[in-house]
Amino acid sequence: MVSKSAPDGHTLLMGHSNSNAIAPFVLAKVPYNAANDFTPITYVGYVPNILAINPNIPANTVAELVSLAKSKPGQLTYGSSGTGSTQHLAGALFGKISQIEINHIPYKGSGQAIIDLLAGQITMNFDTMPPVLEHIRAGKLRALAISTPKRLDLLSQVPTFSEVGIQGFDVTNWYAIIGPKGMAPEVVAKIDRAVRGAMSEPAIKSTLDSQGLQTSGPSTPEAFGTFIKAELDKYSKMVKELNIKSE
């Protein structure tokens, strides 16, 4: 709908990596061109993916989980919010880098996947922080690694994927403000300033921080446009290499 709207600044999209960088390479057909049908406005930030397992799984580290998976090829499972989601790609990429065989279980959303993870119906998940944070704090899930360049204060005990030897784990759920193609530069600049101003307000910043949002990234509409092109290129190659197909 946004791609077909007038570029007057009154119809905007909270875009994200699933729809704007991954879906075009997973779904057989999408009704928009992710590279050409939108105007990049403001990169909001990304929420890291966390490798979380059911506490009954006999693994306290990523190395122990990988060892367990190698001893039971194809028996361990990971859930996701659906085929082509960042959770799906994260699990497939983890399997490739670790050289293990783990089975993907797609759900219709993160909620059901988390419920089954808590119940022990699946082994692990690579979800974003908000759905799993409180479960990790309560000891109902065990976090083994997080997809940030360095550890987060919210989960200081959880190492990064790089720390545990999983190099090249570049999958995150990013969010951004995007408009229809052809928006005037002055309109883009006005919306960009407004969004960044709102994000700097203490109450909003506190809420975003509590959800684990990482705001480091492209700081101008032009830089965000370059970022989107790089993400499309990255996920085009990743989907092909991991053989991700619509189910």
N, C-alpha and C positions, 0 to 999 in steps of 0.2 A: 504494500500500500504506500509506504514511504517513497519507494523508488519511482512511483508513478504520480506523486504529488507535486504541486507547484513549488518551485524553489524559493519561496518567500520567507522562509524562516519560521513559519507557523506550524509546520508538521515535521517533527523530529523523531529520531529512533535512538533508543538506548541499545546500541549494537553490542555484540560480543563475539568472542572468538568462534563459538559454535556456528553461528549463522553467517558471520561475515568473513571467515577464513577457512572453515572446515567443510561445512555443508556442500558448497559447490563441487567438492571433489569426492563426496561420499554418496550423495543423492543422485539418482538418475537424471532428475530435472528440477531446477529451481526457477521460480518466476522472476528472477532478477540477476543482473550481472554484478557480482560483488566488487569487481575491480573498477567498473565504469559507471554504475548507476547511482553513486552516492557522492556526497561532498563530506570529506573528513572535517570534523569541527574540534572536538576536545577528547583527548585520551584521559579517561578517569583513573584507571589503574587496573591492577590484576589481583585476583585472589589465588593464593598458591594451592596446589594439590598436595594432599597428605596421604601417604601410604599408611592406612590403618587396618589392623587385623583384629579378629575376635580374640579375646584374651585366653581362650582355651587352646589356641594354636601354640604348639611348643616351639616358639621362636621369640626371642627378645631383641634381636637385631636383624638388619637386612641380610647380613651374611648367613645367619641361622635360617632365615626364611628361604633364601636361595638354595641352601643345602637341603632343606626339607623338600622343596619343589623338585630338586634333581633326584631325590630318592623316591619320589612319587610322581613321575612324569604324567602330566595330564589330569592329575587328581585334584589339584588345588584350583580354586575358582576366584574370580574377581567380578564384582558387580559394577554396573554403570547406569547412567540415566538414559542410555539408549545408544544404538549404533552410531558411530561418528562423533559422539560427545568427547569432550576433553578427557573424561574419565576412561572412556574406551581406549582412546589413543595412548593415554598415559600407561594403562595396563599392558597394552600390546608392545609399547616401546620398552617398558621395564622388562618384559619377557625377552625381547630381542637382545637388549644390552646384557642382561644377566644370563642369557643362553638357557632359559628354562621354558618349559611348556606349561602354561596356565590357561584355563578355560574362561572365556568371557561369557558372562550372564547379563544380557541387556534387560533393563527394566523400563517402565514407562516414565520413570522419574527417579530422582535421588531418594525421595522419601521411602519408597518400598525397598530400595536397595539397602538403605541404612537399617531398616527394620530387620531384614533378613541377615545382615551382617551381625547385628546385635544378638540375633537368635542363633547364630552359628550355622545358618543355611548356606552361607558363602564364606570363603576364607578371608578375603581382603577387599579393599576398595581404595580408589585413588580420588576421593571426592575433595571438594573445596573445604575450606575451614569452617564456615558457619554451620553446616549440618552435623559436623562431628566433634566440634570443640568441647562442648559440655560433656559429651559421652567420654571423651578422652580424659577430661579432668575428673570425672566420676569413676574412672577405672573400668568403664564398661567396654571401652575399646583401647587398644594399644597402638600408639603412633610410633612408626619406625623411621620415617624420613619425611622431609618437607621440601617442596620445589622452590626454594628461595636461595639467593646467592649466599646469604648468611643466616644464622639462627634468628628466630623471632623471640622477642621478650615474652609474648603470650604463651609460647611453648619452648622455653629455653632449653628444656631437656631433650628436645627432638633434633637430631642432626639433619643437615641438608643431604640431598642425594649425592652431591659431590663429596661430602665428607666420608660417606660410606662406600665410595668407589664407583657409584653409578654416574658416569660422565656422559654428557650430552643429553640429559633428561630435560628437554626444553619444551614442556607442555604446561601452559597456564590458562586460566579462564580470565580473559581481560574484558573490560567494559569501556564503552566510549559513546559520546554523543555524535550522531551522524545525521546528515540531512539529505534531501534529494540532490541529484546532479544539477549543477548550474547556479548554485547560490552565490550571491554577490559577496565579494571579499569583505566589505564593510559589515554585512549582516553576520557572516561567519565570525569576524573579530568580536562583534558585540556579544554574541552568544557565548563564545569562548571565554571572554572576560567575566561574564555573569556566572558561568558554571564554576570557573576557578575561584571566583569570589565566594560563592556559596560553600565550596569545599573547604575553604580556609576558615569559615566560621567555627568557633570552638565546639558548639553542640554537634554540628554535622561532622566535623573532623573526628570528634570523640567516638561517634557512632560508627564511622567508617573504620577507624582504628580497631575498634572492638570486634569487627568482623574480619580482621586480618587483611584489609585492603592495602596493597602496596602501590603507592602513587608515583614511584619512580618510573620514568619513561619519557616518550616524546612530549616536549613542552610547548609546541606550537602546532597550529593546524597543518602547516607544511610538513613538519617533522612527523606528525601523525599519519599523513598521507604516505610518506615514504615507509613508515612502519607497516601499514596495511599491505603494501606491495610486497614487503619482505615476508610478512606472515603468510600471504597467499602462496608465495613461492615455496616457503618452508613446508606448509601443510600439503601442498600439491605433491611434493616429493615424499613426505612422510606417509601419506595415505597410500601411495603407490608401493613404497618399500615394505609397509606393514600389511599390504594386501587387504585393506579395510574396504568392505563392500556393504551396501545397504542390505538389511535383512528383512 
